Amino acid sequence: MLVSATEMLQKAKAGHYAVGQFNINNLEWTKQVLLAAEETKSPVILGVSCGAAKYMTGFKTVADMVKAMIDCMGITVPVALHLDHGTYEACYDCIEAGFSSIMFDGSKYAIEENVAKTKELIDVCKKKGMSIEAEVGAIGGEEDGVIGMGECADPRECKMIADLGVDMLAAGIGNIHGKYPANWKGLSFETLDAIQQLTGEMPLVLHGGTGIPDDMIKKAINLGVAKINVNTECQLVFAEATRKYIEAGKDLEGKGFDPRKLLAPGCDAIKAKVIEKMELFGSVGKA
């Protein structure tokens, strides 16, 4: 059974740890993240971008698959299924498909329109027992064709959006999607601290978790970050393990070409990476 992310993030914020959002790209991905969460007894958020949902034939396919897997695998830890960087239209698609949480990325709208649309979606989510995340200040890098430079959010705008009643807030603090460039200046803890002081108990979200040094992650958690998104890192270890398998010629041995065998090393790598992140974020044993 899916749950909203509200309670798990409130507990994380109060307990000074973070819950990982691990983006899923297919059945293998989903299975490994769920296995890692169950093994470590960690609450977990499965993130689905609009692009990944399209690849998997739609939000309904994803929601039905995840619910069936939780049931068939006997998963006992809290699992939220969350739309990542959702457009206004995608938010409604996910509400209908049976997701338990959404992120409305209204950063492309003028602040007034962002506020109006966010308020409307908050009302719908509250009635359905879903959690909702909003974003202020674009996150750097590219995600589904949306390109941001990694600017820092205005703390007053953050308070304005937080006060509308969202369950979690993603604020740009110099973080970037994808690989970090060599000249990256690091996270702006000054901005994060200012946002935290104005938004109080609101769980804050750190996007672009791949490549941020561990000490920065821990400092961000101490300053109120309760949800950290990871995607690229799992993709990188999956690709590396798959490449090694093929370069070693294992796909040519016996039935090594069977996709279940071919994808197994990559799947093991995803699970190991997710467990490593859960340990870093402090969510192990918190389910």
N, C-alpha and C positions, 0 to 999 in steps of 0.2 A: 504493500500500500504506500502511495506517495504522501508526503507531508509538505506543508509550506515551509519555507526557510526561516520564518519569523522566530520561532522558539529556539531553534538551534543556534541562530546568530545572536540572539539576546544572551543566551547562556555563554557563548564564546566571548562576547564583549565583556560580560561580567567576570569571566574566568581568565581573561587575558590570553586567549588562544584564538586561532582562526580556523574556520571550516574551509576546506578546499573545494573550489568549483573546478571540476575536470571536464573539459569539453569532450563530447563523444562524437565519433565520426561514422561508426558502423556498429554491428553487433559485437565484434571482437573487442572493440574499445569499451563498450558498455559493460560487457562481461568482466573484463579485467578490473575496471574501476570498482564495480560492485564486490568482486572477490577481495580486493584490497581493503575496502571499507569494512567488510564483514570480518576479515582476518584481524584487523587492528582495532575493531570495535569503535570505528570513527563515524560520526555523522558525515554525510557527503551530499554535494550538490552536483547533479549532472547538467552540464551546460550544453545548449544546442543553439548554434547560430542559424540564421536564415539560410545560409548557403549549405550547411550540413543537413538541414531538414529537407531542402530541395533535393540534395543528393540521395537521401534516404526515402524519397518519394512523398514526403509530406509530414507535417507535425502529428497527424493522427497515427501514421505508421510508427513513428518514434514513441509516442505515448503508449500505444498498445504493446509495443515490443518491451519497453522498460517495465511496465506493470506486470506483464507475463513473466519476465525474467526474475523480478523480485519474488514473485510467487513460486516459480519453478525451482529457483536456487535456494529458497528458504532464507532470504535476506531478512535479518532482524533489526538492523541499524536504521536510523531515520534517513530517508532518501528524498531529496527534493528534485523535481525535474523543472529546469529553469530555462526560459528563453534568453539567449545572450544577444545584446545589442538589437533588440527587436524594433522593427518599424511599427508605426501605429496600426497598420493592417495586420501585421504578423502577431501582434499582441492579442487581437481578437481571434485570430486563427488558433492560437495556443489555448486561449480561454475555452474555446469550443472543443478543442482536441483532448482536453483533460490534463493539461500541464498543472503543476501545483504552484508555480512561481513564474513571474515574467520580469524582464527588464525592458523598460521603454526608453529607448535612446532618442530623446528629443533634442539633442545638442545641435542639430542642423536647423532647428526653428528659432525664431526670435524668442527671447525669454518669456514674453507674454503668452505666445502660442504654446510653448513648451509647458508652461504652468497650467494652461487651460486643459490641454490634452492629458497631462499627468493627473490632474484632479479627477477628470472623468474616468480614467483607468483605475485610479485608487478606489473610487466608489464601487466599480464593477468587481474588483478583486476582493474588497472587504466582504461583499455579499456572498462571494463564492469561497471564502476562507483561503484565498491565495495570497502569497506575498508578492510585493512589487519593489523593484529597484529602479532608481532614476539616476541620470548622469548629469553632472555639471562640469563643463570644461572638457574639450575633446581629449581622448586618450590617444597618444601618439601612434604612428605606424599605420598599417592598413588592415582593416577587417571588413570583409565583404564589400570591398570597393570604397569604403568610407575611410578617407585619409586624414589623420590628425597629426599635428606636429609635437604633441606631448606638452601642451601648454598647461599652466597651473590654473586651477579653478579659483574664482573669486569666493572667499569664505562667506561673504554676505549673501551671494546668490545661493550657496549651498544651504545656508540656514533657511532661506526663503522656500527652497524645494523640500527640505527636511520637514519644515513646519506644515506642509500640505498633508503629511501623514503617510509618506512612503515608509517601507520597512527597512530599507537599506539604501545607502547613497554611495555612488561611484563618483569620486572627485578626481579630476586630473591633478597629479602632483609630480608631473615630469615623467610618468611611466609610459611605456611604449609597447604596442603589440608586436609579436615576432621577435627576431634577434635584435639585441641592442647594438647600436653602432659604437665604434671604438671611442668616439669623442663624446659619448653620453655623459651628462653632468651629474647623474645620480638623482635620487628622489629628493624633493623639497620637503624636508621635515618641518620647516618653518610654516609652510602652507598647511601641511597636515595637522600640525599642532593648533593653528588658528581655526581650522575647520572643526576640529574635535572640540575646542573650547566653546564654539558657537552652537554646535549640534548636540552636545551632551551625550545622552544615552544611545543615540542613533548608531547602529553598526555601520562602519565604513567599509568600502570595497576597494581592493587593489586589483586593477586589471593589468594584464601584461606581466604576469608573475614569472615568466621564463627569463632567466639571465640576471635577475636582481640578486646581488650578493646576499648570502644568508644573514649576515649581521644587519643589513638594511631591512630585510623581511622581519626580523625579530624586533627591531626598533619600531617599525610601522605597526606591528601588533600591539606593542606597548602604548602606542599613541592612538589606539582605538580601531585599528583595522581588524575586522572580524570575518572577512571573506576574501580569499585570494584566488584569482582565476589562473588556471594553468592549461595550456593547450599545446603551444609550439614544442615545449620540452618533451612531451610524450610522443609527438610526431617525429622528432629528431632521433630518439632512442629506438623507436619502432623501425624507422628507415635504416638506421645503422645495423641493427640486428638482422634485418632481412637481407641487407647487402652482404653481410658476412656469410650468411647461410648459402647464398647463391655463389658468391666468389669462392667458397670452399667446395663448390660442386655438389653440395648435398642434395640439390633438387634433381640430380642425375643418378643418384644412388637409390636402387629399389623403387619404392613409391614416394620418393622424396618430393615429387612434383605435386602431390596431393595438397590442396590449399590448406588443409588442417595442419599438415606437417610444415609446409612452407611458411605459414604465418605464426607458427608456435613460438619461435625465438623472439619475434617482434612483440607478441602478446605478453610473454614473460617479462620483457623489458619494460613494457607499459606498466604492468603491475608493480614491478620493483620500483619504478620511478614514482608512482602514486604513493606507495608506502613511505618512501623516502620523504616526500613532501608532507605527508600527514604527520610524520615524526617531527619535521622542522616546524610545522604550523602549531604543533601541540595538541592536535585533536584526537590522538590515540587514546583509547579507553574512555572517551567522553560521550559515547553513544548512550 
